[in-house]
């Protein structure tokens, strides 16, 4: 295990120690040099915005504007005016000209978070802009042309959304010229302790974790990913009565119902969860969360459906052998 690397991307700190994240950051640096549209995929709270910021910071556009927007934060009529702007008199209350976010991001990067929430009408308009077609502001008579690199993010399975008719296939392919998948925290155990210590130091540098607390953090499945980890650490820090935080101070939620306890082995005084046991628990939790839908579970885990099916057959074989 290498030491954790701390990097700052547009004011957001990244703490990276795991091999999967180090590989991903290497990919980010290569992708950033191009002007290709990037789709960042990952579970909620896994760090998609940080990856998007890194794409901008490593790019030739790093000294140009960075603009970000959550597509789920605004209703359709407001989202359109935010993205494309409006001219005076376009609607009641439009007392002055307002440039849209695409104009504000000219020669820079626009980050569209939760892209899977886009209304079908907005999907069409976004596709035209991505294809380089000039557009009108709301109520405008003069076309606007922009040079913007688009980075989008989603926690949804957009391929399934395309199959269901909820997302345009042409927009999906245009957005995913390059796809970057952020692994969930449970697949990057080496990041858990460095991240937890970083969040703890932000609250109070004098506090520290016991070995048992670190083991408990690394054994947890973290369905809420980094956001959940930050909340757990913050709560423990606020309520801490001593400088050392122990496992019982963390108030971790138990594993999902039906998931078998992960086997453990001893290494010194710390109880460590075996990789095989954690993998099995994660797969069962993903299946439970998706109602047994293997394609969705595989997407949630960041693996192919074929790999998931192979793992499940292996578990069935092990169960049958144990019953003999």
VOBA-1610 file (N, C-alpha, C; in pm, whole numbers, padded with zeros to 5 digits, always signed):
BEGIN
Unk+00085-00119+00000Unk+00000+00000+00000Unk+00089+00124+00000Unk+00067+00215-00095Unk+00145+00337-00100Unk+00086+00442-00007Unk+00165+00549+00013Unk+00115+00657+00098Unk+00010+00736+00023Unk-00080+00798+00099Unk-00189+00874+00040Unk-00135+01001-00025Unk-00191+01034-00139Unk-00156+01156-00210Unk-00268+01258-00192Unk-00231+01377-00151Unk-00327+01484-00138Unk-00314+01581-00254Unk-00420+01602-00327Unk-00420+01696-00438Unk-00541+01787-00424Unk-00532+01905-00479Unk-00643+01999-00473Unk-00683+02035-00616Unk-00811+02014-00646Unk-00864+02045-00779Unk-00973+02150-00765Unk-00943+02271-00808Unk-01037+02383-00802Unk-01095+02398-00661Unk-01009+02389-00562Unk-01052+02407-00424Unk-01105+02283-00356Unk-01116+02172-00427Unk-01166+02047-00368Unk-01049+01952-00348Unk-01029+01907-00223Unk-00915+01823-00189Unk-00943+01676-00220Unk-00847+01612-00287Unk-00856+01469-00316Unk-00751+01397-00232Unk-00792+01294-00161Unk-00701+01208-00084Unk-00702+01072-00152Unk-00590+01034-00211Unk-00587+00915-00296Unk-00473+00823-00251Unk-00507+00698-00220Unk-00407+00599-00181Unk-00424+00467-00255Unk-00546+00436-00300Unk-00576+00305-00358Unk-00530+00296-00503Unk-00500+00174-00544Unk-00458+00151-00681Unk-00568+00186-00782Unk-00696+00150-00755Unk-00801+00187-00853Unk-00809+00338-00876Unk-00796+00418-00770Unk-00805+00563-00786Unk-00678+00621-00850Unk-00564+00563-00819Unk-00441+00609-00884Unk-00447+00582-01034Unk-00502+00466-01072Unk-00518+00435-01214Unk-00615+00532-01279Unk-00725+00559-01208Unk-00825+00651-01262Unk-00765+00790-01283Unk-00687+00839-01186Unk-00627+00971-01200Unk-00527+00975-01316Unk-00459+00864-01339Unk-00371+00857-01456Unk-00450+00869-01585Unk-00567+00803-01589Unk-00655+00814-01705Unk-00707+00956-01720Unk-00742+01021-01609Unk-00792+01158-01613Unk-00688+01251-01677Unk-00563+01236-01638Unk-00458+01322-01693Unk-00446+01304-01844Unk-00459+01180-01893Unk-00449+01157-02037Unk-00571+01212-02110Unk-00688+01186-02054Unk-00813+01231-02117Unk-00821+01383-02122Unk-00771+01447-02018Unk-00784+01592-02006Unk-00716+01667-02120Unk-00615+01607-02180Unk-00540+01676-02285Unk-00621+01691-02413Unk-00726+01612-02427Unk-00810+01621-02547Unk-00926+01717-02521Unk-01007+01737-02624Unk-01129+01818-02608Unk-01253+01730-02606Unk-01233+01599-02592Unk-01345+01505-02595Unk-01441+01531-02480Unk-01569+01509-02507Unk-01670+01515-02403Unk-01650+01397-02309Unk-01664+01420-02178Unk-01637+01317-02078Unk-01762+01291-01996Unk-01795+01164-01978Unk-01905+01124-01891Unk-01846+01052-01770Unk-01869+01108-01652Unk-01819+01050-01527Unk-01934+00971-01463Unk-01910+00844-01438Unk-02013+00753-01389Unk-01975+00704-01250Unk-02069+00698-01161Unk-02040+00646-01028Unk-02156+00666-00933Unk-02151+00595-00822Unk-02257+00606-00723Unk-02257+00744-00658Unk-02369+00779-00601Unk-02381+00907-00530Unk-02279+00913-00417Unk-02207+01024-00410Unk-02110+01043-00303Unk-01975+00981-00327Unk-01951+00926-00446Unk-01824+00855-00471Unk-01711+00947-00516Unk-01744+01073-00552Unk-01638+01167-00591Unk-01639+01204-00738Unk-01755+01200-00802Unk-01762+01231-00946Unk-01725+01376-00975Unk-01771+01469-00890Unk-01739+01610-00916Unk-01589+01635-00905Unk-01524+01568-00813Unk-01380+01585-00799Unk-01309+01541-00927Unk-01353+01430-00986Unk-01293+01382-01110Unk-01317+01482-01223Unk-01438+01538-01227Unk-01469+01638-01330Unk-01379+01761-01315Unk-01358+01805-01192Unk-01271+01921-01168Unk-01127+01889-01209Unk-01085+01765-01184Unk-00950+01725-01223Unk-00934+01727-01375Unk-01037+01684-01448Unk-01031+01690-01594Unk-01006+01833-01640Unk-01078+01928-01581Unk-01059+02069-01618Unk-00919+02119-01580Unk-00876+02086-01459Unk-00749+02141-01411Unk-00630+02086-01489Unk-00638+01962-01536Unk-00528+01903-01613Unk-00535+01941-01761Unk-00641+02006-01802Unk-00661+02036-01945Unk-00594+02167-01985Unk-00589+02191-02117Unk-00536+02317-02169Unk-00631+02433-02139Unk-00749+02402-02091Unk-00848+02506-02058Unk-00844+02544-01910Unk-00744+02498-01839Unk-00741+02515-01694Unk-00743+02661-01649Unk-00695+02752-01734Unk-00695+02894-01698Unk-00819+02967-01751Unk-00909+02890-01807Unk-01035+02943-01858Unk-01148+02911-01761Unk-01269+02958-01786Unk-01376+02940-01687Unk-01414+02795-01659Unk-01450+02770-01534Unk-01511+02645-01490Unk-01651+02681-01441Unk-01753+02618-01499Unk-01892+02645-01460Unk-01959+02511-01432Unk-02033+02502-01322Unk-02098+02375-01291Unk-02246+02397-01257Unk-02325+02295-01286Unk-02470+02301-01262Unk-02523+02161-01240Unk-02613+02147-01143Unk-02684+02021-01123Unk-02812+02025-01205Unk-02827+01930-01295Unk-02945+01927-01382Unk-03072+01891-01304Unk-03057+01840-01183Unk-03174+01804-01103Unk-03215+01916-01009Unk-03137+02024-01004Unk-03162+02128-00905Unk-03268+02229-00949Unk-03296+02235-01080Unk-03388+02336-01132Unk-03496+02273-01217Unk-03618+02329-01217Unk-03722+02281-01310Unk-03683+02315-01453Unk-03750+02250-01548Unk-03711+02262-01690Unk-03703+02407-01738Unk-03806+02491-01707Unk-03808+02626-01763Unk-03695+02712-01708Unk-03656+02687-01583Unk-03545+02762-01527Unk-03411+02707-01576Unk-03404+02576-01594Unk-03281+02514-01642Unk-03245+02567-01780Unk-03345+02582-01866Unk-03319+02633-02002Unk-03263+02774-01998Unk-03320+02860-01915Unk-03272+02998-01909Unk-03134+03005-01844Unk-03106+02914-01750Unk-02974+02912-01687Unk-02867+02869-01787Unk-02897+02767-01865Unk-02798+02715-01958Unk-02778+02806-02079Unk-02887+02859-02132Unk-02878+02930-02259Unk-02901+03080-02248Unk-02940+03128-02130Unk-02958+03271-02111Unk-03088+03323-02172Unk-03112+03452-02157Unk-03231+03512-02216Unk-03205+03659-02245Unk-03288+03713-02334Unk-03281+03855-02367Unk-03390+03931-02292Unk-03372+04058-02282Unk-03469+04143-02214Unk-03607+04127-02278Unk-03707+04109-02192Unk-03844+04095-02241Unk-03881+03954-02281Unk-03791+03855-02261Unk-03820+03717-02302Unk-03939+03660-02225Unk-03957+03705-02103Unk-04069+03661-02021Unk-04089+03764-01911Unk-04199+03750-01838Unk-04228+03844-01730Unk-04116+03841-01627Unk-04059+03957-01600Unk-03949+03965-01504Unk-03813+03968-01568Unk-03805+03943-01700Unk-03677+03949-01770Unk-03649+04095-01807Unk-03597+04168-01712Unk-03579+04313-01729Unk-03445+04348-01793Unk-03359+04249-01810Unk-03228+04277-01870Unk-03176+04151-01938Unk-03079+04170-02023Unk-03014+04057-02090Unk-02934+03976-01988Unk-02940+03842-01998Unk-02865+03755-01908Unk-02797+03644-01988Unk-02663+03641-01985Unk-02593+03533-02056Unk-02615+03400-01986Unk-02620+03292-02062Unk-02636+03160-02004Unk-02503+03101-01961Unk-02510+02988-01894Unk-02389+02925-01842Unk-02295+02880-01954Unk-02352+02842-02069Unk-02265+02805-02180Unk-02182+02925-02226Unk-02241+03041-02230Unk-02166+03162-02266Unk-02060+03193-02160Unk-02097+03178-02034Unk-02003+03208-01926Unk-01886+03110-01926Unk-01908+02991-01978Unk-01802+02889-01983Unk-01723+02893-02112Unk-01743+02993-02195Unk-01677+03001-02327Unk-01525+02981-02314Unk-01473+02888-02393Unk-01332+02849-02396Unk-01288+02773-02270Unk-01384+02745-02181Unk-01354+02669-02061Unk-01432+02539-02058Unk-01475+02500-01938Unk-01544+02373-01916Unk-01675+02396-01843Unk-01780+02327-01888Unk-01905+02327-01814Unk-01930+02186-01763Unk-01961+02175-01635Unk-01986+02047-01572Unk-02135+02034-01544Unk-02197+01934-01605Unk-02340+01910-01589Unk-02360+01785-01504Unk-02387+01806-01376Unk-02406+01696-01284Unk-02548+01642-01296Unk-02565+01514-01261Unk-02696+01447-01266Unk-02761+01463-01404Unk-02683+01436-01506Unk-02728+01454-01644Unk-02845+01363-01678Unk-02857+01252-01606Unk-02967+01159-01632Unk-03103+01214-01597Unk-03107+01328-01526Unk-03234+01389-01487Unk-03287+01486-01593Unk-03213+01505-01702Unk-03255+01602-01804Unk-03388+01566-01867Unk-03475+01664-01880Unk-03602+01648-01951Unk-03576+01620-02099Unk-03660+01540-02165Unk-03639+01508-02308Unk-03622+01632-02396Unk-03698+01738-02370Unk-03686+01860-02450Unk-03547+01920-02435Unk-03495+01921-02312Unk-03363+01976-02287Unk-03254+01885-02346Unk-03281+01756-02352Unk-03185+01664-02413Unk-03160+01701-02559Unk-03267+01738-02629Unk-03254+01776-02770Unk-03171+01903-02783Unk-03198+02002-02701Unk-03126+02129-02709Unk-02979+02111-02674Unk-02952+02029-02572Unk-02814+02005-02534Unk-02739+01933-02646Unk-02802+01837-02709Unk-02738+01764-02818Unk-02696+01858-02930Unk-02782+01955-02964Unk-02750+02048-03071Unk-02629+02136-03034Unk-02623+02177-02909Unk-02509+02257-02865Unk-02381+02174-02870Unk-02389+02048-02826Unk-02273+01960-02829Unk-02225+01936-02971Unk-02317+01939-03066Unk-02281+01921-03207Unk-02229+02050-03270Unk-02218+02157-03188Unk-02163+02282-03238Unk-02262+02371-03309Unk-02392+02343-03296Unk-02494+02424-03362Unk-02519+02551-03280Unk-02510+02670-03341Unk-02541+02794-03267Unk-02685+02792-03216Unk-02710+02861-03107Unk-02842+02859-03047Unk-02888+03002-03015Unk-03017+03016-02991Unk-03073+03145-02949Unk-03091+03146-02798Unk-03065+03259-02737Unk-03110+03277-02600Unk-03262+03282-02600Unk-03325+03259-02485Unk-03470+03271-02477Unk-03509+03414-02515Unk-03601+03424-02611Unk-03646+03556-02655Unk-03545+03629-02740Unk-03437+03565-02776Unk-03331+03631-02853Unk-03352+03622-03004Unk-03285+03707-03075Unk-03291+03708-03223Unk-03154+03688-03285Unk-03052+03683-03202Unk-02916+03666-03251Unk-02860+03534-03200Unk-02805+03454-03290Unk-02753+03324-03251Unk-02622+03338-03173Unk-02603+03245-03082Unk-02484+03243-02997Unk-02401+03119-03031Unk-02272+03138-03049Unk-02181+03027-03074Unk-02078+03021-02962Unk-02058+02904-02905Unk-01966+02891-02793Unk-01865+02778-02819Unk-01751+02790-02755Unk-01648+02685-02755Unk-01635+02638-02611Unk-01699+02526-02580Unk-01706+02477-02443Unk-01678+02327-02440Unk-01598+02286-02344Unk-01577+02142-02320Unk-01681+02097-02217Unk-01757+01995-02248Unk-01863+01946-02160Unk-01815+01822-02086Unk-01828+01827-01953Unk-01807+01710-01868Unk-01939+01687-01795Unk-01993+01567-01806Unk-02121+01535-01742Unk-02099+01422-01641Unk-02193+01409-01548Unk-02183+01302-01448Unk-02320+01246-01419Unk-02323+01119-01381Unk-02450+01054-01347Unk-02426+00938-01253Unk-02525+00913-01167Unk-02523+00791-01086Unk-02623+00689-01141Unk-02679+00720-01258Unk-02777+00631-01321Unk-02710+00542-01425Unk-02779+00433-01459Unk-02738+00348-01570Unk-02799+00405-01697Unk-02724+00490-01768Unk-02780+00558-01884Unk-02808+00462-01999Unk-02732+00353-02006Unk-02762+00255-02111Unk-02900+00195-02090Unk-02934+00166-01965Unk-03068+00115-01935Unk-03173+00222-01961Unk-03138+00348-01931Unk-03231+00458-01957Unk-03257+00475-02106Unk-03155+00451-02187Unk-03171+00456-02333Unk-03265+00344-02378Unk-03243+00223-02325Unk-03329+00109-02361Unk-03473+00133-02321Unk-03493+00203-02208Unk-03629+00230-02159Unk-03692+00352-02227Unk-03616+00421-02311Unk-03669+00538-02380Unk-03668+00665-02295Unk-03597+00664-02182Unk-03592+00782-02095Unk-03477+00875-02130Unk-03382+00826-02208Unk-03267+00908-02244Unk-03233+00883-02390Unk-03205+00989-02463Unk-03178+00978-02606Unk-03046+00904-02630Unk-03048+00808-02721Unk-02927+00731-02749Unk-02820+00819-02815Unk-02863+00914-02903Unk-02763+00998-02970Unk-02694+01091-02869Unk-02768+01140-02771Unk-02707+01225-02669Unk-02615+01142-02580Unk-02656+01022-02547Unk-02571+00935-02464Unk-02437+00910-02533Unk-02441+00877-02661Unk-02316+00850-02732Unk-02232+00976-02748Unk-02297+01091-02760Unk-02224+01217-02772Unk-02158+01255-02640Unk-02226+01227-02530Unk-02171+01259-02398Unk-02059+01164-02357Unk-02068+01041-02401Unk-01974+00938-02353Unk-01864+00910-02453Unk-01813+01015-02519Unk-01695+00995-02604Unk-01584+00931-02521Unk-01570+00980-02398Unk-01483+00917-02300Unk-01565+00895-02173Unk-01565+00772-02120Unk-01636+00743-01996Unk-01534+00712-01887Unk-01551+00775-01773Unk-01467+00750-01656Unk-01555+00699-01544Unk-01526+00581-01495Unk-01607+00523-01388Unk-01534+00538-01255Unk-01600+00602-01160Unk-01542+00622-01027Unk-01582+00503-00940Unk-01487+00425-00890Unk-01524+00310-00808Unk-01584+00354-00675Unk-01682+00280-00624Unk-01737+00314-00492Unk-01631+00293-00385Unk-01652+00354-00271Unk-01553+00350-00164Unk-01524+00208-00118Unk-01624+00119-00122Unk-01604-00018-00076Unk-01508-00095-00167Unk-01481-00044-00288Unk-01386-00109-00377Unk-01248-00044-00373Unk-01228+00049-00281Unk-01099+00118-00268Unk-01065+00133-00120Unk-01050+00019-00054Unk-01031+00016+00092Unk-00913+00101+00138Unk-00808+00108+00054Unk-00689+00183+00096Unk-00716+00332+00110Unk-00826+00379+00053Unk-00858+00522+00064Unk-00934+00556+00193Unk-00992+00454+00257Unk-01083+00481+00369Unk-01012+00548+00486Unk-00904+00489+00534Unk-00835+00544+00651Unk-00775+00683+00622Unk-00706+00703+00509Unk-00654+00838+00480Unk-00764+00944+00469Unk-00875+00908+00407Unk-00986+01001+00397Unk-01043+01033+00535Unk-01061+00928+00616Unk-01116+00949+00750Unk-01024+01038+00833Unk-00894+01015+00824Unk-00800+01098+00900Unk-00800+01243+00849Unk-00818+01260+00719Unk-00827+01395+00662Unk-00948+01469+00716Unk-01064+01401+00717Unk-01186+01464+00768Unk-01174+01492+00918Unk-01108+01401+00990Unk-01091+01420+01133Unk-01002+01541+01162Unk-00892+01553+01086Unk-00800+01666+01106Unk-00866+01799+01072Unk-00959+01797+00976Unk-01031+01920+00943Unk-01112+01970+01063Unk-01163+01876+01141Unk-01243+01915+01259Unk-01154+01950+01377Unk-01056+01861+01406Unk-00967+01884+01519Unk-00840+01802+01498Unk-00727+01867+01466Unk-00601+01795+01440Unk-00551+01714+01558Unk-00599+01741+01679Unk-00553+01668+01798Unk-00617+01530+01809Unk-00728+01507+01739Unk-00798+01380+01748Unk-00731+01274+01662Unk-00747+01148+01702Unk-00693+01038+01622Unk-00781+00915+01641Unk-00765+00818+01547Unk-00842+00694+01554Unk-00758+00584+01619Unk-00824+00499+01695Unk-00757+00379+01744Unk-00747+00278+01630Unk-00665+00174+01649Unk-00653+00070+01546Unk-00787+00002+01523Unk-00861-00018+01632Unk-00993-00081+01619Unk-01090+00004+01540Unk-01082+00136+01556Unk-01169+00226+01481Unk-01136+00221+01332Unk-01006+00218+01300Unk-00965+00209+01160Unk-01014+00078+01100Unk-01001-00032+01175Unk-01048-00162+01126Unk-01198-00159+01102Unk-01273-00096+01192Unk-01418-00088+01176Unk-01455-00005+01054Unk-01383+00104+01032Unk-01408+00187+00914Unk-01383+00109+00786Unk-01275+00032+00785Unk-01240-00043+00663Unk-01330-00163+00641Unk-01395-00210+00745Unk-01486-00325+00731Unk-01626-00284+00689Unk-01658-00155+00701Unk-01792-00107+00667Unk-01809-00101+00515Unk-01931-00123+00467Unk-01954-00128+00322Unk-01975+00010+00258Unk-02002+00113+00335Unk-02017+00251+00289Unk-02112+00267+00170Unk-02239+00235+00188Unk-02335+00255+00078Unk-02347+00402+00037Unk-02319+00494+00130Unk-02324+00636+00097Unk-02190+00693+00056Unk-02090+00604+00043Unk-01957+00641-00007Unk-01890+00750+00076Unk-01816+00839+00011Unk-01735+00938+00082Unk-01822+01033+00162Unk-01939+01065+00111Unk-02029+01155+00183Unk-02069+01094+00318Unk-02098+00964+00318Unk-02132+00896+00442Unk-02013+00890+00536Unk-01894+00863+00482Unk-01774+00858+00564Unk-01749+00992+00632Unk-01764+01100+00557Unk-01743+01233+00615Unk-01842+01259+00729Unk-01966+01220+00708Unk-02067+01242+00811Unk-02038+01161+00938Unk-01997+01035+00920Unk-01965+00950+01035Unk-01849+01008+01114Unk-01743+01050+01042Unk-01625+01106+01109Unk-01659+01238+01178Unk-01736+01322+01111Unk-01773+01451+01170Unk-01852+01432+01299Unk-01947+01339+01295Unk-02029+01314+01414Unk-01944+01262+01529Unk-01852+01169+01497Unk-01765+01114+01600Unk-01675+01222+01658Unk-01627+01312+01573Unk-01539+01419+01620Unk-01613+01517+01709Unk-01735+01551+01672Unk-01815+01646+01750Unk-01846+01589+01888Unk-01874+01459+01895Unk-01915+01397+02021Unk-01799+01339+02100Unk-01677+01349+02046Unk-01560+01288+02111Unk-01537+01346+02251Unk-01516+01258+02348Unk-01486+01300+02484Unk-01337+01284+02517Unk-01265+01215+02428Unk-01122+01194+02446Unk-01052+01218+02312Unk-00920+01221+02314Unk-00846+01248+02191Unk-00840+01128+02098Unk-00867+01008+02151Unk-00866+00886+02069Unk-01010+00840+02045Unk-01046+00823+01919Unk-01180+00776+01881Unk-01174+00625+01860Unk-01260+00552+01929Unk-01263+00406+01921Unk-01379+00360+01830Unk-01378+00232+01799Unk-01479+00176+01707Unk-01620+00203+01756Unk-01642+00190+01887Unk-01776+00210+01941Unk-01822+00355+01933Unk-01729+00449+01909Unk-01765+00590+01897Unk-01816+00627+01758Unk-01804+00533+01663Unk-01834+00567+01524Unk-01981+00553+01487Unk-02056+00474+01563Unk-02201+00456+01537Unk-02227+00417+01392Unk-02153+00316+01345Unk-02170+00270+01208Unk-02298+00188+01194Unk-02365+00206+01080Unk-02486+00128+01055Unk-02448-00016+01025Unk-02530-00114+01067Unk-02499-00255+01037Unk-02511-00282+00888Unk-02451-00393+00845Unk-02460-00433+00704Unk-02604-00460+00666Unk-02634-00456+00535Unk-02769-00477+00486Unk-02820-00614+00529Unk-02951-00620+00556Unk-03013-00745+00598Unk-02997-00853+00493Unk-02960-00973+00534Unk-02945-01084+00440Unk-02803-01102+00393Unk-02717-01003+00412Unk-02578-01016+00372Unk-02504-01093+00480Unk-02428-01196+00443Unk-02358-01274+00543Unk-02244-01194+00603Unk-02211-01219+00730Unk-02098-01147+00788Unk-01970-01184+00717Unk-01886-01085+00694Unk-01761-01110+00623Unk-01662-01180+00716Unk-01595-01286+00669Unk-01497-01354+00753Unk-01379-01263+00780Unk-01316-01281+00895Unk-01204-01195+00931Unk-01084-01280+00969Unk-00966-01218+00965Unk-00846-01282+01015Unk-00771-01179+01097Unk-00674-01226+01172Unk-00602-01138+01262Unk-00469-01097+01201Unk-00435-00972+01220Unk-00305-00920+01178Unk-00258-00828+01289Unk-00176-00881+01380Unk-00142-00803+01497Unk-00265-00794+01585Unk-00301-00672+01628Unk-00416-00651+01714Unk-00538-00605+01637Unk-00524-00582+01503Unk-00636-00528+01426Unk-00712-00641+01357Unk-00842-00636+01361Unk-00927-00733+01291Unk-00951-00683+01151Unk-00908-00759+01049Unk-00917-00715+00911Unk-01016-00801+00835Unk-01098-00741+00753Unk-01198-00814+00675Unk-01133-00875+00552Unk-01158-01003+00524Unk-01099-01065+00406Unk-01159-01008+00279Unk-01076-01000+00176Unk-01120-00943+00048Unk-01234-01025-00012Unk-01221-01160-00007Unk-01325-01244-00066Unk-01458-01224+00005Unk-01454-01212+00136Unk-01577-01193+00212Unk-01641-01059+00183Unk-01559-00954+00172Unk-01612-00822+00141Unk-01673-00819+00002Unk-01605-00886-00093Unk-01656-00888-00231Unk-01793-00955-00236Unk-01804-01067-00165Unk-01931-01140-00163Unk-02041-01054-00101Unk-02009-00986+00009Unk-02108-00902+00075Unk-02152-00787-00015Unk-02056-00726-00085Unk-02089-00614-00174Unk-02182-00659-00287Unk-02155-00778-00341Unk-02238-00830-00450Unk-02380-00855-00401Unk-02394-00917-00284Unk-02526-00945-00229Unk-02601-00816-00194Unk-02528-00717-00143Unk-02591-00589-00112Unk-02640-00520-00239Unk-02559-00528-00346Unk-02599-00465-00473Unk-02723-00533-00530Unk-02729-00664-00521Unk-02846-00737-00570Unk-02970-00701-00489Unk-02953-00689-00358Unk-03066-00652-00273Unk-03115-00511-00306Unk-03019-00419-00328Unk-03055-00280-00356Unk-03124-00264-00490Unk-03098-00356-00583Unk-03158-00347-00717Unk-03271-00447-00737Unk-03318-00508-00627Unk-03428-00603-00638Unk-03393-00728-00716Unk-03264-00768-00714Unk-03221-00887-00783Unk-03193-00867-00931Unk-03196-00742-00980Unk-03172-00714-01122Unk-03021-00718-01146Unk-02975-00823-01217Unk-02831-00845-01230Unk-02762-00736-01313Unk-02826-00688-01417Unk-02763-00584-01500Unk-02742-00456-01418Unk-02844-00417-01342Unk-02833-00296-01260Unk-02732-00316-01147Unk-02732-00436-01090Unk-02636-00465-00982Unk-02494-00459-01035Unk-02472-00513-01155Unk-02338-00510-01214Unk-02293-00366-01239Unk-02386-00283-01290Unk-02353-00142-01314Unk-02321-00071-01183Unk-02394-00103-01078Unk-02371-00043-00947Unk-02234-00081-00892Unk-02192-00205-00921Unk-02063-00254-00872Unk-01947-00214-00961Unk-01978-00169-01084Unk-01871-00131-01176Unk-01806-00252-01243Unk-01882-00361-01258Unk-01831-00480-01326Unk-01928-00520-01437Unk-01887-00613-01521Unk-01975-00659-01628Unk-02077-00759-01573Unk-02186-00773-01645Unk-02287-00871-01602Unk-02230-01012-01608Unk-02143-01037-01706Unk-02081-01170-01718Unk-01999-01202-01593Unk-01924-01103-01545Unk-01845-01124-01424Unk-01935-01152-01304Unk-02043-01075-01294Unk-02137-01094-01183Unk-02196-01234-01188Unk-02238-01278-01307Unk-02297-01412-01321Unk-02196-01520-01281Unk-02071-01500-01320Unk-01967-01597-01284Unk-01948-01605-01133Unk-01950-01488-01067Unk-01934-01486-00922Unk-02052-01557-00854Unk-02173-01532-00902Unk-02291-01593-00841Unk-02290-01745-00858Unk-02246-01792-00976Unk-02235-01937-00997Unk-02132-01998-00903Unk-02023-01923-00879Unk-01921-01971-00786Unk-01976-01984-00645Unk-02057-01885-00604Unk-02117-01891-00471Unk-02214-02009-00460Unk-02290-02034-00567Unk-02382-02148-00566Unk-02306-02279-00552Unk-02192-02288-00624Unk-02111-02410-00617Unk-02054-02430-00477Unk-02008-02318-00417Unk-01953-02328-00280Unk-02061-02369-00181Unk-02182-02315-00199Unk-02292-02346-00108Unk-02331-02494-00121Unk-02334-02542-00249Unk-02370-02682-00271Unk-02263-02774-00210Unk-02135-02736-00224Unk-02027-02818-00169Unk-02032-02822-00019Unk-02070-02708+00043Unk-02076-02702+00189Unk-02191-02786+00244Unk-02295-02804+00161Unk-02414-02878+00206Unk-02395-03028+00198Unk-02292-03071+00121Unk-02269-03216+00103Unk-02216-03278+00232
//
